[in-house]
Amino acid sequence: MGYKTRNVAAPMVAKTLPISVLVSLLVCLCVTSHAEDSGMDNIVTEKKAEESHRQDSADLLIFIMLLTLTILTIWLFKHRRFRFLHETGLAMIYGLLVGVVLRYGIHVPRDINNVTLSCHVNASPATLLVNVSGKFYEYTLKGEISANEVNEVQDNEMLRKVTFDPEVFFNILLPPIIFHAGYSLKRRHFFRNMGSILAYAFVGTVISCFVIGLIMYGCVVLMKQVGQLGGDFFFTDCLFFGAIVSATDPVTVLAIFNELRVDVDLYALLFGESVLNDAVAIVLSSSIGAYQPTGDNTFEATAMLKSFGVFLGVFSGSFALGVVTGIMTALVTKFTRLRDFPLLETALFFLMSWSTFLLAEACGFTGVVAVLFCGITQAHYTFNNLSPESQDRTKQLFELLNFLAENFIFSYMGLTLFSFQSHVFNPMFIIGAFLAVFVGRAANIYPLSLLLNLGRRHKIGPNFQHVMMFAGLRGAMTFALSIRDTATYARQMMFSTTLLIVFFTVWICGGGTTQMLSCMHIRVGVDSDQDSSMTALDGTERRSNKHESAWPFRLWYNFDHNYLKPILTHSGPPLTVTLPSCCGPLARCLTSPQAYENEVQLQDDDSDLILNDGDISLTYGDVTVSTDASGAHTSGRPRGGSSAMTSDEALDRELAFGEHEPVIRGTRLVLPMDDSEPPLALPPPPTSLPLLRHRE
């Protein structure tokens, strides 16, 4: 029974001590032994916790050192003017090197205390309670381990330490990247090419998704025929793969474009498409997940309509949530005195912007769409209410967070190639995926460009189309969508293939951007603040027209300029002027005192939504002398203040000068921004007026 060991001194003690005293002594010995065991267990637990803390700190230090090394190398590349490798590609290389060292260069000795026991259950619970001698211990599920890796648990544990939870990417790293894209959007060129950008982002992404999905479905069928498929792979999986790899992220190309100052319309098309199609891709992937046909049917109309409804509902709900959050922030910053405390103002702006993402995810919408349009709304309204210190702080803060998060993700991509435990590399699937990605990109760009050129005054030339085709890189969003779910065989194979696609496009396509621009004869050195003319199909440059702006945008601008801007910001004409006289009390309540001060000159740094060819106008007191493109000039007296100006004149005036308005004492000078024609000579001032000196 286990009690056969005798203690020789026990009978002697029994002869001299009473039985009650002996029992008490034995109880004390048992309690003392149990207390000593508990104390030893606590010491062991504390040591393990301390070791785990040190290991976590070392893992984070690895990524900090990766970012530090990347920044120093970026400085060297910029100093030497190397453009063949962008910082994101460099971060991926450093991540690969660290992954190789962690995978094959470091071996953790096996812990002799590890015990492997077999327990037959029908499912793998997320949390397991183990009863050890009456004490319960909680264990959490970390993932499946293959039979040949049972003896390498310690090494796998170290690799898991440097493998982050996918929710870290969605809730911490993605929000500042997406928000910065919307907050730093150059709306002048974005809105001028709005129709084309929406076509590429919405219609093009859907076309690319289905083209890639159909090609991959054919590849999967072929793999089944030759016996190269090791698990289930359905048609919806193929469409899901098409959705996640349709999200372009040409951060490498855009960085080179910005450095070389490439044609602003080409930059706007690529940047606008990449910003919006990330949002479309993530909503499309969730809609495909909702597509569940009954039985073995590949296509079912009811399920298709349900997925389409989910797409519209999620996108519109996320859009509305982002805009409402931005408007709420604008109202708070307008009707409070937070601008007197720039630190509090910046903190509120930061928290409201970030909470938009989390609120959308908690409500079942898509945080990427919500935070993107929140950023656009914040830039259009809230930015004008911030103090100068907060304006600079918010711009620099989100620019820094975007830089660190983006490089962290690309470093982690390289590391994941070796740290991820469930890679599935299938040569046939990889070759089919590369073919499908390029065919899907071509089906997006070329047919849509042909259709768009039918209605565009300034055509998207073949050279622009080839560059857009070449610049369809995959990046952070594709990686984040693929790593979010790697539970099944199909998702694991998608993730492994997606990594290779990202590596190839960033290194090869991103590295060859400069050579591609030279080959396609794309002009560089263009001032982004000047009006640029889209290259026509015949290679000639055409001058942009004043009335190029679409009438829906002009209607929206008039409504925004006359009503929304005065309500939400300190800019715009006072509501006492734009609203009917019966709304006088409400107008005086909603109009800020700054609006009356800024009635003549709007204090909106980002008012240049569209660049038009306005006339050169000189204002001398109440006399306006205008010079049109032909050189003729006219003069006249306005019938009222700026409030008497028509909405079209206000649009042309505000969008014409933007941030580039040389101020002359008593004179407003608006210069043309078309570099395709020589500058026009200014008419001499009237002889009755004294000469005016420029204000320094």
C-alpha positions, 0 to 999 in steps of 0.5 A: 500500500506504500506504507511499508517503510518503517521508522525505527524510532517510532515504537520507542516514541509510542511507549513514552508519549500518549497517542493524542500527542503522537497524532498531533505531531504527525499532523504538524509534520504533514502541515509543515511538509505541505507548506514547504511543498507550496513554498517550493511551488511558488518559488518555481512559479516565480522563477518561470514568470521571471524567465518568461518576462526576460524572454518577452523583453528580449523578443521585443528588443529584437524588433526594436533593433530591427527597426533601428538597423532599418532606420540607419540603413535608410539614412545611408541609402538616402545619403548615397541616393540608392533607389533600387531597394526601399526601406520596406524591402530592407526591413523584410531582409533584416527580418529574414536574417533574424528568422534564419538565426532564430530557426536554425542558429539557436537551440533551447535545451529541453526541460526535464520537467516537461512531461508528455501525456496522452489523453484522448478527447474529441476536441481541443479545448481553448482552456484546460484545467489540470488537477495535480494533487488537488491543485488546479492549473490552467493551460491555454491552447497554443496550436497543433504540434506534429508528431515529429516535433514533440521533442522540439517543444522548447524550440517551438516555444521560442519561435512562438514567442516572436509570433504575435497574435493577429489581433495585434496587427488589426487593433494596434498596427493597422489603425495608424497606417490607415488613418494616416492615409486618410489624414494626409490625403492630397484632396486637390488631386484626389477629387480631380480624379475621383471618378477614375479612383472610385472605378479602379478601387471598387469595380477594379478590385471586384474584377480582380477578386473574381479573376484571381478566384476563378483562375485559382479554382481551376488550379485547385481542380488541377491539383486534385486531379494530379494528387497535389492537394493535401486538404479541403479547398473550396471555391469560396476559399479561392474567392477569399484568396482573390479578395486578400491579394487584390489589396494593393499597397504600393508604399515602395512605389509611392515613396519613390514617386514622392522623392522623384516628384512624379506626375501628380495625377499618376501619384493621385491615381495610385495612392487613391486606389491603394487607399480605397481598395484596401477598404474594399478588399477587407469588406469583400473578404468578409462578404465572401465569408458570408457566402454559404451556398447550400449543399454542393452548389458552387453558385446560388443566387440567394447566397450571392444576394446575401453576400452583396447585402453584407458588402453594402451594409458593412461598407456603408455602416463603417463609412457612416461611423467614421464620418460621424466620429470625425464630425463629433470631434470637430464639434467638440474642438469647435465649441470648447476651449480645448485649443487653449491646452494643445496637449489635451487637444492632441490627446483627444484627437488621437483617442477619438481617431483610434477609438473609431477603429475599435468601435467599428470592429465592436459593432460588427463593421470594418474598422479599416473603412471607418478609420479611413473616412474618419481621417478624411473627415478629420483633415477636412473639418477638425484640422481647421479647429485645432491650434497651430501646435496641435496641427503640427503635433497631429501631423507629426504623430501619425506620420511617425506611427505610420512609419514605425508600424509599417516597417514593423510589419514588413520586418515581421513578414520576413521573420514569419517566413521562418517562425511560423509553424504551419507553412504549406508551400505547394509549387503548383499553387504558388505558380498559379497564384503568381499568374492569377495576380498579374492577370487580375491586375491587368484585368483591373487596369487596362479595360477600366482605363479604356472605358474611363478614357471615353469620358475623360477630357485628359486621357490616361495614357498607355504609359500611365497604365503600364506603370499602374499595372507594374506598381500593383504591389502587395503589402501590409493589408494583404499580410494582415488579412492572410495571417488573421485566420490560419486554422485550416489547410487552405488558409495556411497555404494561402498565407504561405503563398501570400508571403512569397507574393509580397516578397516578390512584388516589394523586391522586384517591382518596387526595386524596378520602379525607377527603371520603369519610369525611365522606360515609360518616359514618365516626367519627374521633378513636377511640383505637386502644388502646380497644376499638372496636365494628364498626358494624352494618348498621343503623347501631347499635354493638354491644358486642364479646363476650369470646368473639368470639375464634375457637377456633383462635386460642385454641388457638394462643395457649395453645400459644404462651403456654405453650411457644413464648414460654418457649422463644424469649423471656424472657416467658411462664410457666417451662417447669418449670411448663408441661412434664411433670415428666419434662422437668424438666432440659430445661425448666430448660435452656431457661427463662431466669432472667428468666422466673422473675422475670417469672412474675407480670407478663409483660414483653411490650409487644406481647402485645395480640393480641386485645382482649377485654372482660375484667372489672375485677379488683383484686388485693390480695395473694392476694385478687382482687376482680372486677367484671363488666359488670353491676356485680356483684363477687366475691372469692376467693383463687387456689389458686396463683400465676399458673401455676395460672391457666387458659389462658383466664384467662391469655389474657383477662388478658394481652389485656385490659390490654396496655399500658394498666395503671395500676399501684397499689402492691400492686394491679393495676387492669384497666380496660374498653376499651369506649368505647360504655358509661360507665365502671364505678365501682370497688368500695371497697377492703376496710376491713381494707386500708389505702388505697393511693396511685397510683404516679406 
